Amino acid sequence: MANCKGKVALVVGGTRGIGRASALELAAAGATVIPAGRLIEGAEAVAAEARVFGVEAFGLSLDVGDPSASRRAVDEVVSRCGKLDILIANAGISPYWDRAENITPEMWDEVMNVNLRGAFFAVQAAGRQMLKQKSGSIVSISSVTAVFGVSRGLPYVATKGGMDSMTRSLAVEWAPYVRVNGVAPGFVATDMTHGMQQNEGLKQSVIDMGLLGRLAEPEEIAPTVVLLASDAGSFITGQTFIVDGGMAAGRDSGRRTSRETSITKGNS
């Protein structure tokens, strides 16, 4: 079982969705937890939830679009806790649902700045400290869409593909002291997918791509994040674990089921 007692964990993008769920799962496993987000109020609220588990926790304000903010966050964690054992790199945005030919340079840069550039500099700041300590674990939150792609989501998908490559490269470069892994969820019921969830047809088409007949909850992704972050995953590095309810494996099957359902309804 994942045991994080004595570990210090910084969760970037830790105020909502998978980040919040991961912060609370880490707290349940015994870690000192520092959720970080753009709004300090949200970070402190998650820290208060984490303290229910009897661990130390405090929130930090962090805008990953500013590399110096990530360095300051790591410095503050080390100043207050003496070390940094775990980084969860979860901050991400997906504000555009447009065809590739309509993507402007400004749209592209906005997503890249947070999801890939921002993620790297957060990981870099943590990695520097972990290399000094000669120990640490980094888990980045990717997406199963980086495996097979989706229509109208190119900037987001490109950043997640870049994140997967970054995970593999850093695992090689920072071994044996720092383990670097990723988790690639399928579609999860979070604020980021709220718009999709409000469109019943689109939501059903996404559900039909998987095998379990529903979206995931953030709390179903967090245990894999904590497994990889903890000593229970001590021999795992350079990997991105897909946690998608069978979406990648059953994608073609799901599409056939959807078509067959439509045909059946049309003939009834």
Secondary structure, DSSP 8 states (H G I E B T S, - for coil): ----TT-EEEEET-SSHHHHHHHHHHHHTT-EEEEEESSHHHHHHHHHHHHTTT--B--EE--TTSHHHHHHHHHHHHHHHS---EEEE----------GGG--HHHHHHHHIIIIIIHHHHHHHHHHHHHHHT-EEEEEE--THHHH--TT-HHHHHHHHHHHHHHHHHHHHHTTTEEEEEEEE--BSSGGGHHHHH-HHHHHHHHHTSSSSS-B-HHHHHHHHHHHHSGGGTT--S-EEEESTTHHHHHHHHHHHHHHHHHHHHH-
